[in-house]
């Protein structure tokens, strides 16, 4: 009886040590699989990001300036002139609020095509987030948590035949 208990305890301890080794090995492989992000900057010190939303596509270049004032232009106009509504203006600047410390000087230039103001605003925000990650890969975690690196895949649903709009149908008439 005593020998059976000793054998079962020894077998259990072997199983525990094997499972502990397996857990350690899997943890090591998870740590090794994490991709290393590299800083992607051109010879002028700019990082680039492409953003998309609905039918809009934005190309954004980000550069930190050593002196002077910060500038943010969209299609040759300042952000305040291009996105006149306060909501759009705040929405475009959210990646900067999340990632940059106050008082940092930057130069952002972007071009955006297609869609309306809402789509263009979302596209510039997405492109700016990607450009910031290319400039400083450590920002990826904070921007991802806020959902700024995820492309918003919602688009306008197409109109179906026999319907008035995408889902609207004429009222049913019994007689």
N, C-alpha and C positions, 0 to 999 in steps of 0.2 A: 504494500500500500504506500509506504513511504517512498519507495523507489519510483513508483508510478507518478507521484506528485513531483519528484525531483526532475524526472524526464520531461514532464509536461511544462514545468517552469523553464527548463533549459530550452525547450523547443520554442516556447513563447518569446523568450528573450532573443533567440536567433531571428525570429520573424520580425520582431520590433527593430532590431539592428539593421536587417535587410531593408525594411520599409523606410527607416530613417536615412539610410544611404541613398535610396531611390529618390526621396524628397530632396535631399541635398543636391543630387545630380540634376534633378529637374529645375531647381532654383538656379543653379549655375548656368544651365542652358538658356533659361529665360533671360538672365542678365546678359549673356553673350549675344542673344538675338536682337536686343534693342538696337535699332539703327542709329548710327552716329550721323548727326546732321552737320553739314559743313557750311561755312560762311560762303555765300556766292555773291561776290562783288566784282564789278568790271574795273577796268584800269582807271576810270574816273572816280571810283569810290561809290558808285551807285549800285543799289540792288533793285531787281526787277520783279514784278508780280503781275499776273494776269487774273482779273476777276470777272465773273459772269453772274448775271441774274436776269431771269426772264429772257428777253431778246437782246439785252445790252451786254457789251463786252468792253472792259476797261483795261488799259495798259498803264501801269503805275511804276514810277521810278522814285526811290527813296534815297536820300543822301543826308548825312549829318554834316552840318556846317560848323566851322570852327569859330566864325565870328558873324556878326550881323543879326538880322531878324529872321524868324522862321517864315517860310513862304509855302503856300499850298495852292497850286493852280490846277484847274480843270479846263481843258480845251482853251488855254490862253487867258482865262479869267480866274480871278481869285475864287475860292470856295464860297465865300459870302455872296459874291455876285452871281455865280452859276446856280447854286442851290439857295434860293431866296427864302424858302420856308425854314423856320427854326428847327423843325423836326429833322429835315434832311441834313441840315448843317451839323447838328449834334450827332446824327447817325453816322455820317461819314467820318467824324473824328473819334469815334469810340475806340478803334485800335490804338490810336495815339494815347488816349487817356489810360488805357489798360497797361500799355507797355513802356512808355517814356516817362522819365522823371520830370518834374516841373522845372522849367528853366532851360531845358535842353533845346538847342537850336537845330532846325532841320530844314531841308528843302525837298518838297514833294512836287513832282510834275506828273500829270496824268492826262490821257486822252480817252474819251469814251464815245462809243457809237451805238446807235440803235435803241429802240424802246422809248419809254417815257422817263420822267424824272425819278419815279420810284425805282425802276429797274436800274437806271444809271447810278443812283445813289448806292444801291446794294452792290453793284458791280465795282464801283470805286472802293467801297469799304472792304470787299473781299480781296481785291487786288492789293490794297494797302496792307492788309494783314499778311498776305503771302510775301510781299516785299520786305516787311519787317522781319519775318521768320528767315528769309534769305540773308538779311543783314546781320541778325543776331539769332542763331538757332535756339538759344536758351528761352526765347520768348514763346516758343511753340506751345509749351504746356499751359501758360497763362491765357494765351489767345484761344487755344482749343477748349479750355474750360468755359470760356465765355461764348463759345459757338461761332467765333469769327472766322475760322478756317474752313468751315463746312459750307459747301455751295448750296444755296437754297434752290432746290430742284423744281419748285412749283412753277408751272407755266399755265397759260390760258388753255382751257379745255376747248376742243374743237366743236363746232356746231354739227349736230346730227341731222340727217334728212328726216323730214316729217315732224321736226320739232321747230319751235320758234327760235330758240337759242340752244345752248349746249345741253341744258336739261329741261328748260321750260317747254311745256306741251300745251296745246290748245285745250280748253275746258271740254270735258266729256259731255256729250248731249245724248240723253236717253232716247228722245224721239226726234 
